[in-house]
């Protein structure tokens, strides 16, 4: 099975992927040339550095560890192509980072997983993750940068469950410094560490916090030494300023986008044509111009309410599988309710649900259905990336297929929530 999954991934690595891969190539070029100054240097307010490579240019807005990984890939690529041309091998080098994390996760589950969750569950989780089309399609196929954060985040929660607070703190810091969406797991990990059955719980939380801070300082050290920390923070903060209700995520925001576009288009083109519109991203600022509340505030409130429940339930004491399911559900809730959520932001929930479902078979249908929704959501917009557009026309279903998928995803979320509540109520093992 491992060989089969590796063959599929090897066949996908040369594909150009989404436009994000071009950004990763650009950043790998700049970071491998001048890592400390890749975000910019000095200035009041902090200046942003624009990287120029071939015919593309742009600033960096990903967190520092993601850029350091790309710097490593870029430095390796320079050994075989000093001119840094945009060829097949640069695509492969950029994508290999995620593949390395996927392999590391499977190796961990096979080699050490039995000591954490048992032999049979560890083998099932390894196979379910490695052979999941959602994983190899979004990673080796399209080049998303999700495994690099989701894997450390999943291992951080496992470490907390096994009473390794130092490892838990360092691993979640690695995850957040790679992709910020994993920040929603920090409260869940903290709740595990201070749970009623946790040994020396407040001391464990302190150790986790200290290790997290230490890991973060180590990650940002190149920018601290260069004096460009303010530029780095300014660059990464741009991620919070995206002006979108939903960034093509199959969620409530995408349904709201469709409703508003249909309502305001109908007087001009009629209801018949308005209902058949292919929906595009709607700016949150435009929603407020129309007199509606700020969708970002509403989305954030819903996300924090969901997260508060997950943390409260975890802090009362749950089984290992229950804690993993609640953590995966917290990410799922963020992808469902949050504003400016992209089509790939539910990814960190997938390995967490795989670990939970490995011990609780009744969660396995939800794991596979969520993976299918995730895969279809991306495919509807990007197909197999540049030169391989989707073969599905969203208008086949009259009402935009992505909107119907969002409605179906709401039903899947409700169903999964019921399963997670049952898992959280199961006795500790």
Secondary structure as the mmCIF struct_conf table of DSSP 4:
data_model
#
loop_
_struct_conf.conf_type_id
_struct_conf.id
_struct_conf.beg_label_comp_id
_struct_conf.beg_label_asym_id
_struct_conf.beg_label_seq_id
_struct_conf.end_label_comp_id
_struct_conf.end_label_asym_id
_struct_conf.end_label_seq_id
HELX_RH_AL_P HELX_RH_AL_P1 UNK A 2 UNK A 13
TURN_TY1_P TURN_TY1_P1 UNK A 14 UNK A 14
BEND BEND1 UNK A 15 UNK A 15
STRN STRN1 UNK A 17 UNK A 17
BEND BEND2 UNK A 18 UNK A 18
HELX_RH_AL_P HELX_RH_AL_P2 UNK A 19 UNK A 33
BEND BEND3 UNK A 35 UNK A 35
TURN_TY1_P TURN_TY1_P2 UNK A 36 UNK A 37
BEND BEND4 UNK A 38 UNK A 39
TURN_TY1_P TURN_TY1_P3 UNK A 43 UNK A 46
HELX_LH_PP_P HELX_LH_PP_P1 UNK A 47 UNK A 47
HELX_LH_PP_P HELX_LH_PP_P2 UNK A 49 UNK A 50
STRN STRN2 UNK A 51 UNK A 53
TURN_TY1_P TURN_TY1_P4 UNK A 54 UNK A 55
STRN STRN3 UNK A 56 UNK A 58
BEND BEND5 UNK A 62 UNK A 62
HELX_RH_AL_P HELX_RH_AL_P3 UNK A 64 UNK A 78
TURN_TY1_P TURN_TY1_P5 UNK A 79 UNK A 80
TURN_TY1_P TURN_TY1_P6 UNK A 82 UNK A 83
HELX_RH_AL_P HELX_RH_AL_P4 UNK A 88 UNK A 111
TURN_TY1_P TURN_TY1_P7 UNK A 112 UNK A 112
HELX_RH_AL_P HELX_RH_AL_P5 UNK A 113 UNK A 117
HELX_RH_AL_P HELX_RH_AL_P6 UNK A 119 UNK A 130
TURN_TY1_P TURN_TY1_P8 UNK A 131 UNK A 131
HELX_RH_AL_P HELX_RH_AL_P7 UNK A 133 UNK A 136
HELX_RH_PI_P HELX_RH_PI_P1 UNK A 137 UNK A 141
TURN_TY1_P TURN_TY1_P9 UNK A 142 UNK A 142
BEND BEND6 UNK A 145 UNK A 145
HELX_RH_AL_P HELX_RH_AL_P8 UNK A 147 UNK A 161
TURN_TY1_P TURN_TY1_P10 UNK A 162 UNK A 163
HELX_RH_AL_P HELX_RH_AL_P9 UNK A 165 UNK A 176
TURN_TY1_P TURN_TY1_P11 UNK A 177 UNK A 178
HELX_RH_3T_P HELX_RH_3T_P1 UNK A 180 UNK A 185
HELX_RH_AL_P HELX_RH_AL_P10 UNK A 186 UNK A 193
TURN_TY1_P TURN_TY1_P12 UNK A 194 UNK A 194
BEND BEND7 UNK A 195 UNK A 195
TURN_TY1_P TURN_TY1_P13 UNK A 196 UNK A 197
TURN_TY1_P TURN_TY1_P14 UNK A 199 UNK A 200
HELX_RH_AL_P HELX_RH_AL_P11 UNK A 201 UNK A 226
TURN_TY1_P TURN_TY1_P15 UNK A 227 UNK A 227
HELX_RH_AL_P HELX_RH_AL_P12 UNK A 229 UNK A 237
HELX_RH_3T_P HELX_RH_3T_P2 UNK A 238 UNK A 241
BEND BEND8 UNK A 245 UNK A 245
STRN STRN4 UNK A 247 UNK A 248
BEND BEND9 UNK A 250 UNK A 251
HELX_RH_AL_P HELX_RH_AL_P13 UNK A 252 UNK A 274
TURN_TY1_P TURN_TY1_P16 UNK A 275 UNK A 276
HELX_LH_PP_P HELX_LH_PP_P3 UNK A 277 UNK A 279
HELX_RH_AL_P HELX_RH_AL_P14 UNK A 284 UNK A 289
TURN_TY1_P TURN_TY1_P17 UNK A 290 UNK A 291
HELX_RH_AL_P HELX_RH_AL_P15 UNK A 295 UNK A 315
TURN_TY1_P TURN_TY1_P18 UNK A 316 UNK A 316
HELX_RH_AL_P HELX_RH_AL_P16 UNK A 320 UNK A 337
TURN_TY1_P TURN_TY1_P19 UNK A 339 UNK A 340
STRN STRN5 UNK A 342 UNK A 342
TURN_TY1_P TURN_TY1_P20 UNK A 343 UNK A 346
HELX_RH_AL_P HELX_RH_AL_P17 UNK A 347 UNK A 359
HELX_RH_3T_P HELX_RH_3T_P3 UNK A 361 UNK A 363
HELX_RH_AL_P HELX_RH_AL_P18 UNK A 364 UNK A 382
TURN_TY1_P TURN_TY1_P21 UNK A 383 UNK A 384
STRN STRN6 UNK A 385 UNK A 385
TURN_TY1_P TURN_TY1_P22 UNK A 386 UNK A 387
BEND BEND10 UNK A 391 UNK A 391
HELX_RH_3T_P HELX_RH_3T_P4 UNK A 394 UNK A 397
BEND BEND11 UNK A 398 UNK A 399
HELX_RH_AL_P HELX_RH_AL_P19 UNK A 401 UNK A 425
BEND BEND12 UNK A 426 UNK A 426
HELX_LH_PP_P HELX_LH_PP_P4 UNK A 427 UNK A 428
#
